[in-house]
Amino acid sequence: MTEPGVEVQPVVRQKARGLGAVGERWLTELPGLVRELQRRWSIRVGAPLTGGTSSYVARATARGGRDVVLKIALPQADLAPQVRTLRRARGEGYVRLLADDLDRHATLQEALGPPLDRLGLAPRQQLETLCAMLRSAWRVPRPAEPRVDPAQEKARTLGELVARLWESLGRPCSEAVVSLALTYAERRAAAFDPDRCVVVHGDPHPANALRTVSPRAGAEAGFVFVDPDGFLADPAYDLGVVLRDWCAELRGRDPAAARALLRSYGALLADRTGVDGDAIWEWGFLERVSTGLFVLNFGAEELGRPFLDTAESLRR
Protein backbone atom coordinates (compact mmCIF):
# COMPACT_ATOMS: atom_id res chain seq x y z
CA MET A 1 0.00 0.00 0.00
CA THR A 2 1.17 3.52 -0.76
CA GLU A 3 1.34 6.12 1.97
CA PRO A 4 -1.05 9.09 2.20
CA GLY A 5 -0.09 11.72 -0.35
CA VAL A 6 1.44 9.19 -2.77
CA GLU A 7 -1.70 8.57 -4.77
CA VAL A 8 -1.42 6.63 -8.01
CA GLN A 9 -3.98 7.22 -10.77
CA PRO A 10 -6.19 4.18 -11.51
CA VAL A 11 -4.93 3.69 -15.07
CA VAL A 12 -1.30 3.90 -13.85
CA ARG A 13 -2.02 1.41 -11.08
CA GLN A 14 -3.67 -0.89 -13.62
CA LYS A 15 -0.65 -0.68 -15.93
CA ALA A 16 1.72 -1.32 -13.02
CA ARG A 17 -0.17 -4.43 -11.94
CA GLY A 18 -0.15 -5.58 -15.55
CA LEU A 19 3.65 -5.74 -15.31
CA GLY A 20 3.42 -8.44 -12.65
CA ALA A 21 5.94 -8.59 -9.82
CA VAL A 22 7.97 -5.68 -11.21
CA GLY A 23 4.95 -3.39 -11.21
CA GLU A 24 3.76 -4.49 -7.78
CA ARG A 25 7.21 -3.77 -6.39
CA TRP A 26 7.14 -0.32 -8.00
CA LEU A 27 3.84 0.46 -6.27
CA THR A 28 5.17 -0.78 -2.93
CA GLU A 29 8.46 1.10 -3.15
CA LEU A 30 7.04 4.35 -4.57
CA PRO A 31 6.61 6.15 -1.22
CA GLY A 32 10.21 5.48 -0.26
CA LEU A 33 11.42 6.61 -3.66
CA VAL A 34 9.47 9.86 -3.32
CA ARG A 35 11.12 10.49 0.06
CA GLU A 36 14.56 9.77 -1.41
CA LEU A 37 14.06 12.19 -4.30
CA GLN A 38 12.77 14.85 -1.92
CA ARG A 39 16.07 14.72 -0.09
CA ARG A 40 18.23 14.48 -3.18
CA TRP A 41 16.61 17.34 -5.09
CA SER A 42 15.73 19.48 -2.04
CA ILE A 43 12.04 19.57 -2.85
CA ARG A 44 8.84 19.19 -0.87
CA VAL A 45 6.35 16.96 -2.69
CA GLY A 46 2.71 17.95 -2.51
CA ALA A 47 -0.52 16.81 -4.08
CA PRO A 48 -0.51 14.32 -6.96
CA LEU A 49 -1.66 15.50 -10.38
CA THR A 50 -4.25 13.72 -12.48
CA GLY A 51 -4.04 12.93 -16.16
CA GLY A 52 -0.92 10.81 -16.39
CA THR A 53 -1.21 7.28 -17.76
CA SER A 54 2.31 5.92 -17.25
CA SER A 55 3.79 7.87 -14.35
CA TYR A 56 3.27 9.08 -10.82
CA VAL A 57 3.11 12.87 -11.13
CA ALA A 58 2.99 15.33 -8.25
CA ARG A 59 3.35 19.01 -7.52
CA ALA A 60 6.44 19.96 -5.57
CA THR A 61 8.17 23.04 -4.20
CA ALA A 62 11.89 23.66 -4.61
CA ARG A 63 14.17 25.88 -2.59
CA GLY A 64 13.12 29.50 -2.75
CA GLY A 65 9.48 28.52 -3.20
CA ARG A 66 9.68 27.70 -6.89
CA ASP A 67 6.87 25.43 -8.11
CA VAL A 68 8.08 22.29 -9.90
CA VAL A 69 6.71 18.88 -10.88
CA LEU A 70 8.06 15.45 -9.93
CA LYS A 71 7.45 12.57 -12.32
CA ILE A 72 8.32 8.92 -11.70
CA ALA A 73 7.64 6.66 -14.66
CA LEU A 74 6.59 3.02 -14.57
CA PRO A 75 9.60 0.70 -14.54
CA GLN A 76 9.08 -0.70 -18.05
CA ALA A 77 9.37 2.74 -19.64
CA ASP A 78 12.57 3.72 -21.45
CA LEU A 79 12.98 7.25 -20.15
CA ALA A 80 16.26 7.93 -21.96
CA PRO A 81 14.73 9.17 -25.27
CA GLN A 82 12.44 11.54 -23.38
CA VAL A 83 15.28 12.94 -21.32
CA ARG A 84 17.52 13.33 -24.37
CA THR A 85 14.77 15.19 -26.21
CA LEU A 86 14.07 17.55 -23.33
CA ARG A 87 17.77 18.24 -22.84
CA ARG A 88 18.27 19.06 -26.52
CA ALA A 89 15.09 21.15 -26.68
CA ARG A 90 16.11 23.43 -23.79
CA GLY A 91 12.53 24.60 -23.47
CA GLU A 92 11.92 25.10 -27.21
CA GLY A 93 8.41 23.71 -27.64
CA TYR A 94 8.85 21.49 -24.59
CA VAL A 95 8.70 21.60 -20.83
CA ARG A 96 11.98 22.61 -19.21
CA LEU A 97 13.87 19.72 -17.64
CA LEU A 98 15.41 20.65 -14.27
CA ALA A 99 16.88 17.31 -13.14
CA ASP A 100 16.70 13.62 -14.01
CA ASP A 101 17.60 10.20 -12.64
CA LEU A 102 17.30 7.52 -15.31
CA ASP A 103 18.06 4.70 -12.88
CA ARG A 104 14.96 5.67 -10.88
CA HIS A 105 12.86 6.67 -13.92
CA ALA A 106 12.45 10.12 -12.40
CA THR A 107 12.49 13.67 -13.67
CA LEU A 108 12.03 17.11 -12.15
CA GLN A 109 10.37 19.62 -14.49
CA GLU A 110 9.05 23.16 -14.56
CA ALA A 111 5.51 23.57 -13.29
CA LEU A 112 2.87 24.12 -15.95
CA GLY A 113 -0.80 24.95 -16.15
CA PRO A 114 -3.72 22.82 -17.33
CA PRO A 115 -3.61 20.74 -20.51
CA LEU A 116 -5.14 21.91 -23.75
CA ASP A 117 -7.96 19.38 -23.61
CA ARG A 118 -9.32 20.79 -20.34
CA LEU A 119 -9.81 24.40 -21.39
CA GLY A 120 -13.12 24.04 -23.21
CA LEU A 121 -11.65 25.05 -26.56
CA ALA A 122 -13.28 23.92 -29.81
CA PRO A 123 -11.44 21.12 -31.65
CA ARG A 124 -10.25 23.47 -34.40
CA GLN A 125 -8.74 25.84 -31.84
CA GLN A 126 -6.91 22.91 -30.29
CA LEU A 127 -5.68 21.77 -33.70
CA GLU A 128 -4.39 25.26 -34.51
CA THR A 129 -2.50 25.36 -31.23
CA LEU A 130 -1.00 21.90 -31.70
CA CYS A 131 0.22 22.84 -35.18
CA ALA A 132 1.98 25.93 -33.82
CA MET A 133 3.52 23.87 -31.04
CA LEU A 134 4.74 21.16 -33.40
CA ARG A 135 6.37 23.67 -35.73
CA SER A 136 8.41 24.75 -32.72
CA ALA A 137 9.05 21.25 -31.35
CA TRP A 138 10.31 19.98 -34.72
CA ARG A 139 13.22 22.42 -34.42
CA VAL A 140 14.85 20.24 -31.76
CA PRO A 141 18.30 19.36 -33.17
CA ARG A 142 18.65 15.94 -34.73
CA PRO A 143 21.34 13.63 -33.33
CA ALA A 144 24.81 14.16 -34.79
CA GLU A 145 24.63 10.75 -36.50
CA PRO A 146 20.91 10.21 -37.11
CA ARG A 147 20.13 6.58 -37.77
CA VAL A 148 16.90 4.67 -38.02
CA ASP A 149 17.07 0.91 -38.03
CA PRO A 150 14.71 -0.19 -40.85
CA ALA A 151 13.38 -2.93 -38.57
CA GLN A 152 12.41 -0.28 -36.01
CA GLU A 153 10.86 2.24 -38.41
CA LYS A 154 7.57 3.38 -36.90
CA ALA A 155 5.15 2.26 -39.63
CA ARG A 156 6.69 -1.20 -39.67
CA THR A 157 6.51 -1.62 -35.89
CA LEU A 158 2.92 -0.36 -35.75
CA GLY A 159 1.88 -2.74 -38.49
CA GLU A 160 3.42 -5.66 -36.63
CA LEU A 161 1.69 -4.54 -33.42
CA VAL A 162 -1.72 -4.34 -35.12
CA ALA A 163 -1.41 -7.80 -36.67
CA ARG A 164 -0.24 -9.40 -33.44
CA LEU A 165 -2.73 -7.79 -31.05
CA TRP A 166 -5.70 -8.28 -33.35
CA GLU A 167 -5.14 -12.04 -33.22
CA SER A 168 -4.17 -12.29 -29.55
CA LEU A 169 -7.20 -10.23 -28.44
CA GLY A 170 -9.62 -12.42 -30.38
CA ARG A 171 -10.13 -10.08 -33.35
CA PRO A 172 -11.96 -7.26 -31.51
CA CYS A 173 -12.61 -5.26 -34.70
CA SER A 174 -13.38 -6.15 -38.29
CA GLU A 175 -10.85 -7.67 -40.64
CA ALA A 176 -11.55 -4.78 -43.03
CA VAL A 177 -10.31 -2.26 -40.44
CA VAL A 178 -7.13 -4.23 -39.78
CA SER A 179 -6.51 -4.79 -43.48
CA LEU A 180 -6.73 -1.07 -44.19
CA ALA A 181 -4.46 -0.23 -41.24
CA LEU A 182 -1.87 -2.71 -42.51
CA THR A 183 -2.13 -1.29 -46.04
CA TYR A 184 -1.43 2.18 -44.67
CA ALA A 185 1.48 0.81 -42.62
CA GLU A 186 3.02 -0.62 -45.79
CA ARG A 187 2.56 2.68 -47.64
CA ARG A 188 4.12 4.75 -44.88
CA ALA A 189 7.02 2.32 -44.53
CA ALA A 190 7.63 2.44 -48.30
CA ALA A 191 7.60 6.26 -48.22
CA PHE A 192 10.11 6.48 -45.38
CA ASP A 193 12.88 8.97 -46.15
CA PRO A 194 15.53 9.63 -43.47
CA ASP A 195 16.27 13.04 -44.98
CA ARG A 196 12.73 14.22 -44.23
CA CYS A 197 12.81 13.02 -40.64
CA VAL A 198 12.61 15.31 -37.63
CA VAL A 199 12.73 14.53 -33.94
CA VAL A 200 9.03 13.92 -33.44
CA HIS A 201 7.19 14.15 -30.17
CA GLY A 202 5.54 10.80 -30.83
CA ASP A 203 2.32 11.38 -28.88
CA PRO A 204 1.33 15.06 -29.27
CA HIS A 205 -2.31 14.81 -28.23
CA PRO A 206 -4.01 17.71 -26.38
CA ALA A 207 -3.48 16.14 -22.94
CA ASN A 208 0.28 16.30 -23.54
CA ALA A 209 0.10 20.01 -24.39
CA LEU A 210 0.20 22.08 -21.19
CA ARG A 211 -0.21 25.81 -20.80
CA THR A 212 2.81 27.72 -19.55
CA VAL A 213 2.41 29.59 -16.28
CA SER A 214 3.78 32.79 -17.81
CA PRO A 215 5.01 33.85 -21.27
CA ARG A 216 8.50 32.64 -22.12
CA ALA A 217 10.82 32.02 -25.04
CA GLY A 218 10.21 28.71 -26.78
CA ALA A 219 6.53 28.72 -25.85
CA GLU A 220 5.13 31.36 -28.18
CA ALA A 221 1.89 29.38 -28.56
CA GLY A 222 1.38 29.64 -24.80
CA PHE A 223 1.74 25.87 -24.42
CA VAL A 224 4.55 23.31 -24.38
CA PHE A 225 4.66 19.56 -24.80
CA VAL A 226 5.43 17.03 -22.08
CA ASP A 227 6.33 13.32 -22.29
CA PRO A 228 8.03 13.16 -25.70
CA ASP A 229 8.98 9.80 -27.16
CA GLY A 230 11.67 11.63 -29.13
CA PHE A 231 12.54 9.53 -32.18
CA LEU A 232 13.27 10.29 -35.82
CA ALA A 233 10.25 10.09 -38.13
CA ASP A 234 8.32 11.86 -40.85
CA PRO A 235 6.59 14.91 -39.31
CA ALA A 236 3.36 13.53 -40.79
CA TYR A 237 3.53 10.89 -38.06
CA ASP A 238 3.04 13.47 -35.30
CA LEU A 239 0.11 14.99 -37.19
CA GLY A 240 -1.40 11.54 -37.63
CA VAL A 241 -1.34 11.17 -33.86
CA VAL A 242 -3.14 14.51 -33.58
CA LEU A 243 -5.76 13.25 -36.04
CA ARG A 244 -6.08 9.94 -34.17
CA ASP A 245 -8.20 11.40 -31.39
CA TRP A 246 -11.60 13.19 -31.48
CA CYS A 247 -13.55 10.01 -30.83
CA ALA A 248 -16.19 11.95 -28.90
CA GLU A 249 -16.77 14.21 -31.93
CA LEU A 250 -16.96 11.25 -34.33
CA ARG A 251 -19.08 8.74 -32.42
CA GLY A 252 -22.80 8.95 -33.10
CA ARG A 253 -22.35 10.41 -36.58
CA ASP A 254 -23.11 8.41 -39.68
CA PRO A 255 -19.95 7.19 -41.43
CA ALA A 256 -20.04 9.79 -44.21
CA ALA A 257 -20.38 12.66 -41.73
CA ALA A 258 -17.64 11.24 -39.50
CA ARG A 259 -15.25 10.93 -42.45
CA ALA A 260 -16.07 14.44 -43.68
CA LEU A 261 -15.44 15.95 -40.25
CA LEU A 262 -12.12 14.19 -39.75
CA ARG A 263 -11.04 14.97 -43.31
CA SER A 264 -11.64 18.64 -42.56
CA TYR A 265 -9.44 18.35 -39.47
CA GLY A 266 -6.74 16.68 -41.56
CA ALA A 267 -6.95 19.44 -44.18
CA LEU A 268 -6.43 22.04 -41.44
CA LEU A 269 -3.34 20.19 -40.16
CA ALA A 270 -1.89 19.97 -43.66
CA ASP A 271 -2.58 23.63 -44.39
CA ARG A 272 -0.99 24.90 -41.18
CA THR A 273 2.15 22.79 -41.45
CA GLY A 274 2.71 22.20 -45.17
CA VAL A 275 2.75 18.42 -44.60
CA ASP A 276 1.09 16.06 -47.08
CA GLY A 277 -2.56 15.49 -46.19
CA ASP A 278 -2.74 11.90 -47.45
CA ALA A 279 0.24 10.94 -45.30
CA ILE A 280 -1.44 12.54 -42.27
CA TRP A 281 -4.66 10.61 -42.94
CA GLU A 282 -2.89 7.27 -43.31
CA TRP A 283 -0.82 7.74 -40.17
CA GLY A 284 -3.95 8.85 -38.32
CA PHE A 285 -5.91 5.71 -39.23
CA LEU A 286 -2.98 3.44 -38.41
CA GLU A 287 -2.57 5.18 -35.05
CA ARG A 288 -6.31 4.95 -34.33
CA VAL A 289 -6.34 1.18 -34.82
CA SER A 290 -3.02 0.47 -33.11
CA THR A 291 -3.96 2.64 -30.12
CA GLY A 292 -7.34 0.97 -29.72
CA LEU A 293 -5.76 -2.49 -29.73
CA PHE A 294 -2.90 -1.46 -27.46
CA VAL A 295 -5.24 0.03 -24.85
CA LEU A 296 -7.52 -3.02 -24.96
CA ASN A 297 -4.46 -5.17 -24.39
CA PHE A 298 -3.88 -3.73 -20.91
CA GLY A 299 -7.55 -4.11 -20.01
CA ALA A 300 -8.92 -0.57 -20.49
CA GLU A 301 -11.96 -1.44 -22.62
CA GLU A 302 -13.67 1.88 -21.97
CA LEU A 303 -10.64 3.81 -23.26
CA GLY A 304 -9.78 1.55 -26.18
CA ARG A 305 -13.14 0.72 -27.70
CA PRO A 306 -13.93 4.24 -29.06
CA PHE A 307 -10.79 4.15 -31.24
CA LEU A 308 -11.87 0.89 -32.87
CA ASP A 309 -15.53 1.88 -33.17
CA THR A 310 -14.64 5.10 -34.99
CA ALA A 311 -12.18 3.24 -37.21
CA GLU A 312 -15.09 1.11 -38.42
CA SER A 313 -16.88 4.25 -39.62
CA LEU A 314 -13.81 5.88 -41.14
CA ARG A 315 -12.66 2.91 -43.25
CA ARG A 316 -15.82 2.81 -45.39
N, C-alpha and C positions, 0 to 999 in steps of 0.2 A: 504493500500500500504506500502511496505517496503521502508526504506530509502536507498539512494545511498550507496553502499558498502555492504549492507545486501542482497545479491542476492541468491535466492533459486532456486535450480536446478528444471527443469520442472517436472521430475518424482516425486520429493519430494513435489512440489507444488500440483501436481495431487493427490498424496496420502493424503496430508493434507486436500484438499477440499473434498476428499472422506469420511473424518471423520465428515463432517457436521459442525455444529457450533463450536465444539471443535477445529477442524483443522483451520477454518477461524480465530478464536481468536488467535491461535498459530501464524499464519502468521502476523496478525496485531500487536501482542505484541512482536514479535521477535526482532525488533530493540531496544526496551527498555531493553529487557533481555540481549542483547549483551552488551549494555552500562553498565548494572548492573554488569555483570560478569567481564567486563574490570576493573571496580573499585575494585571489591572484590578480584580478583586474580592478580591485578597489571600487567595487560597485555595491549598491544595495538593491536587491531584486524585489520588485513589487508585484503588482497584479498580472496574471497571465493575459495574453491577448488571444482573441478568437480569430478564426479564419485560416490558420495554418492546417495543412493536411499531412505534412511529413516531419514536423518539428515541434518541440516545445518552444514557445515564444512568450517572452514576458517583458514588461516595462522594467526599467532599472534607472538608477540615479548614480552618476559618476561623481568624482570629487569636484567640488565647486558647484554642485547642484545641476550639472548638465544632464538632460534627459537622454537616455540611450535605450537600446533594445538588445536583449540577450536571446540568442537562438541556439538551440541544441537539437541537431538533426537526428533522425532515427539511425541506428548503427549500420544499416545496409546501404545508406546513401554515400556516394562518392562526392565529398564536399570539395575536393581539390579543384575541379573545373570552375565551380562557383567562386571560390576564393581567388583563383587566378583572374577570372573575368573582372571581379570587383576591384582587385588591385590595379589592373591595367586601365580600367575605366576612370579611376580617381574621381568618381562622382559625376562623370559625363553620362547622363542618361540613367544612371544607377545610384542606388543607395550608397552612402559613403561607408566603407569598411574601416572600423577603428581598431580591431584586434581579431585574431583568429587562433584556434588550436585545432588542427586537423586530427590529431590523435583522439580528441574528445568530441569531435564533430560539432565544435562550438564556434560561434562568431559573436562579436560585439559590433553593433551598427548604429548609425545615427537614428534618432527617433523621427518618425514620420507621422503624418496624419492618416485619415481614413482612406481605404481603397476606392478606386474609381467606381466600382460596381455598387457602392453603398451611398452614393450622393444623389440618387434620383435623377440622373441625367438620361436623356433619350439615347437609344442605341447609336444613332448617327453622331451625336456629340461624343460619345465614348470612342467610337471608331476614329473620329478626327483626332482626338487626343492621343490615342494609341499610335496612329501614324506619325504624329509629330515626335512622340517619344522614341519610336523605333528609328526614325531618321537620325536622331542623336545617338542612340545606343549602338547603331551599326558603325559608328566612327571609332569604336574601341579598336586599338591596334591589333592586327593579326599577329600570330606568333612569328618569330624570326624565320623559322623553317616550317611553314604551314604544310601539314600532311593530313590526308584523309585516307585511311585504309578502305579500299573499295568494299571489303566485307563488312565494314562498319558504317557505310554511307547510310544516311537516315532513311531514305525511301526503302532501301533494301531491308533494313532491320525492322521497319514498321510492317512491311509486307510479310516478313517471316512471323512477326508477332501475331498479326491478324489470322494467318492461316493456322498457327498452332493453337491459339486461344479459342478460335471458333470451334475446332474439333474437341478440345479438352473440356469446354464448357457445355457441350451437348448441342452445338449449333443454335445459339440463342437469337439469331436473326436469319433472314433469308439468304439462300445461296446467291441470289442476284446481287444483294448488297455486298457480300464478301467478294464476289467476282469482280464487281466494279472497283472496289477498293484495291484489289490486287492489280487490276489493269492500270489504275492510276499510279500505283507504286512502281510498276515496271516503266511507265512513261517518265516519271520523275527521276528514277535511277538512270535511265538512258540519257536524260537531258543534263545529268550532273556535269558541271564544269568548275573545276577548282579555282579558275581565275575569276569567277563571278562570286565566289564565296565571301561571306563576311562572318564575323563572330556573332552568331545569332543568340538571342535570349533563350529560345527554345520552348518557352511556355508563357508568352506575353499576353495572358488574358487579363481582363479588368481587375481581378482580385490581386494580381501581382503588380498593379500600378498604383502606387501610394502617393498621396498629396504631400508635398514638402511643407514643413512647418512655416517657413518663410522663404521669400525669393532668394535664389542663389544661382551662381554660374553652373551650367551643366543641367539645369532643370528649368529651361525656359518655358516648357509646357505647363509648369506648376506641379508636375508629377515626376516620379522616378520609378524604375523597376526594381523589384527585389527578386531573389531566388533564381538567378540565371543558371541555365544548364551550360552555356558558354562553349559551343562547339562550332566548327566551320560548316556552313551550309548556304544554299541559295537563300537570299532574303525572302523569296516567296514562301519559304517554309514558315517563317515567323508569321507572315500574314495569313497563311493557311490556318495556323493555330488561332489567330484572332477570329477568323471566319467559322471556326469549329463550334463556337458556343452559340448563344442565342436560342437555345432550345425552348425557353419559355415563350419567345416571340413566334416560333415556328409551329409548336404543337397546337392542335386544334384547327389549323388552317387546312384547306384542301391542298393536295400535292402541288397543283399548278401555282397557287398563291404562295405557298411556302418557298417554292423554287424561285419565283419572281422576287420575293422579298430578299432572299439570301443573295441572289444574283445582283440585286441593287447594292447590297452591302459590299460585295466583292468588287463591283465597279468603282465604288467610292475608294476602297483600299488601293486599287490599281491607279486611280487618278491621282491620289495624294502622294503616292510613292514612286510612280513611274515603273512599277513592277508588272510583269505580264499577268493579265487577269485570268487566263486559262490555267496557268501554273498555280495561282492562288486557289482557284476553285478545286483543282485536283488534290493539292495538299490538304485543303480544308476537309474534303470528303474522307480522305485517307485518315486524317487525324480524328474525325468524328467517329469513325468505325473503330479504330484502334483504341481510342480513349474509352468508348463504351465497353469494349471487351475487357480492357485492362482493369477498369473500375469494378466490373462484375466479378473479375477474378479474385479480388480481395474482399468480396462479399457485400459491396455497397450497391445493392440492386436499385435503390431509390435514386442514387446519383448516376449510375451507369445506363439505366434503361432509356432515359430521354434521348441520349446520343444515338442509340440504335433505332429508336422509334422514328426520330426525325430523318435518319439516313434512309429509312424505307420510303419516305415521301420524296426525298430529294433525288433518288436514283431513277425515278420514273421519267 
